[in-house]
């Protein structure tokens, strides 16, 4: 059991590092979430997880979006299953959407404008997720 826990700690840390290296700010507390998601402007929230579709599709799409021509004011991430309170708080801002991880939420002035849910990530190619995010960025981040 101890070996499994060490393995999972590595998996979690690798998933966190992917987002940090991509330039996303980790929101690990309820206070971090409230402070950031109520700021004026646009914020992309990536709900991270350790599942395969997060590592193979969502995180690569998240990293790619940092280089798109129209970008939100902030790129942030919460980690489902790890930073549970922060993730639950972020999901309060995603009105009209159920819990979904991995997922992306684009907020403007604290209000949800679009969501890419797990069912739109799992089984899709990263470019399909990127295209959905590009459409949202074009609409809300200019």
C-alpha positions as CSV (number, residue, x, y, z in Angstrom):
1,X,0.0,0.0,0.0
2,X,2.8,2.4,0.8
3,X,4.3,1.8,-2.6
4,X,1.0,2.7,-4.2
5,X,0.8,5.9,-2.2
6,X,4.3,6.9,-3.3
7,X,3.3,6.2,-6.9
8,X,0.2,8.3,-6.7
9,X,2.1,11.2,-5.1
10,X,4.4,11.2,-8.1
11,X,1.4,11.1,-10.5
12,X,-0.3,14.0,-8.7
13,X,2.9,16.0,-8.6
14,X,3.6,15.4,-12.3
15,X,0.0,16.6,-13.1
16,X,0.6,19.7,-11.0
17,X,3.9,20.3,-12.7
18,X,2.4,20.1,-16.2
19,X,0.1,23.0,-15.3
20,X,2.8,25.0,-13.6
21,X,5.1,24.6,-16.5
22,X,2.3,25.7,-18.8
23,X,2.0,28.9,-16.9
24,X,-1.2,28.3,-14.9
25,X,-1.5,29.5,-11.3
26,X,-2.6,26.9,-8.9
27,X,-5.6,27.8,-6.7
28,X,-5.3,25.5,-3.6
29,X,-7.5,27.3,-1.1
30,X,-11.1,28.6,-1.0
31,X,-9.6,32.1,-0.4
32,X,-7.4,31.8,-3.5
33,X,-10.5,30.8,-5.6
34,X,-12.7,33.6,-4.3
35,X,-10.1,36.2,-4.7
36,X,-9.2,35.2,-8.2
37,X,-12.5,34.3,-9.7
38,X,-14.2,37.6,-8.6
39,X,-11.5,39.7,-10.3
40,X,-12.6,41.9,-13.2
41,X,-11.7,40.5,-16.6
42,X,-11.5,37.0,-18.0
43,X,-10.2,33.9,-16.3
44,X,-9.8,30.4,-17.7
45,X,-10.1,27.7,-15.0
46,X,-8.7,24.3,-15.8
47,X,-10.1,21.6,-13.5
48,X,-7.2,19.2,-13.4
49,X,-7.3,15.5,-12.5
50,X,-5.1,12.4,-12.7
51,X,-7.2,10.5,-15.3
52,X,-5.8,9.7,-18.7
53,X,-7.9,12.2,-20.6
54,X,-6.5,15.0,-18.4
55,X,-2.9,13.9,-19.1
56,X,-3.4,13.1,-22.8
57,X,-5.9,15.7,-23.9
58,X,-6.8,18.4,-21.4
59,X,-3.4,19.4,-20.1
60,X,-1.8,19.5,-23.6
61,X,-4.8,21.7,-24.8
62,X,-4.4,23.9,-21.7
63,X,-0.7,24.4,-22.5
64,X,-1.4,25.2,-26.1
65,X,-3.9,27.9,-25.2
66,X,-1.3,30.0,-23.5
67,X,0.0,30.8,-27.0
68,X,-3.3,31.7,-28.7
69,X,-3.6,35.3,-30.0
70,X,-6.7,36.2,-27.8
71,X,-6.1,35.1,-24.2
72,X,-7.9,35.6,-20.9
73,X,-6.4,37.9,-18.3
74,X,-5.7,34.9,-16.0
75,X,-5.0,31.2,-16.5
76,X,-5.6,29.2,-13.3
77,X,-6.1,25.6,-12.2
78,X,-7.8,23.7,-9.4
79,X,-7.1,20.0,-8.8
80,X,-10.1,17.8,-8.4
81,X,-9.6,15.0,-5.8
82,X,-6.6,16.8,-4.4
83,X,-7.5,20.4,-3.4
84,X,-11.1,19.4,-2.7
85,X,-12.3,22.6,-0.9
86,X,-10.8,24.8,-3.6
87,X,-12.3,22.7,-6.4
88,X,-15.7,22.7,-4.7
89,X,-15.5,26.5,-4.3
90,X,-14.6,27.0,-8.0
91,X,-17.5,24.8,-9.0
92,X,-19.9,27.2,-7.3
93,X,-19.0,29.7,-10.0
94,X,-19.8,27.2,-12.7
95,X,-23.6,27.8,-12.4
96,X,-25.7,25.5,-14.6
97,X,-22.9,22.8,-14.8
98,X,-22.4,19.7,-12.8
99,X,-19.0,18.6,-11.4
100,X,-16.7,17.6,-14.2
101,X,-13.1,16.8,-14.3
102,X,-11.1,17.4,-16.3
103,X,-12.9,20.5,-17.6
104,X,-12.4,24.1,-18.6
105,X,-14.5,27.1,-17.5
106,X,-14.2,30.6,-18.9
107,X,-15.4,33.3,-16.6
108,X,-15.8,37.0,-17.2
109,X,-16.1,39.3,-14.2
110,X,-16.9,36.3,-12.1
111,X,-19.6,34.9,-14.3
112,X,-19.4,31.6,-16.2
113,X,-19.4,32.2,-20.0
114,X,-18.6,28.8,-21.3
115,X,-17.6,25.3,-20.2
116,X,-15.8,22.4,-21.8
117,X,-16.9,19.4,-19.8
118,X,-15.3,15.9,-19.5
119,X,-17.6,14.4,-22.1
120,X,-16.3,17.0,-24.5
121,X,-12.7,16.0,-23.7
122,X,-12.7,12.3,-23.1
123,X,-12.5,10.4,-26.4
124,X,-11.7,13.5,-28.4
125,X,-8.4,14.8,-29.8
126,X,-6.6,17.7,-28.1
127,X,-7.2,19.9,-31.2
128,X,-11.0,19.5,-30.8
129,X,-10.7,20.9,-27.2
130,X,-8.4,23.6,-28.4
131,X,-10.9,24.7,-31.1
132,X,-13.7,25.0,-28.5
133,X,-11.4,27.1,-26.3
134,X,-10.3,29.2,-29.3
135,X,-14.0,30.0,-30.1
136,X,-14.6,31.1,-26.5
137,X,-11.4,33.2,-26.4
138,X,-12.3,34.9,-29.6
139,X,-15.7,35.7,-28.3
140,X,-14.9,36.8,-24.7
141,X,-11.2,37.7,-24.5
142,X,-10.7,40.4,-27.2
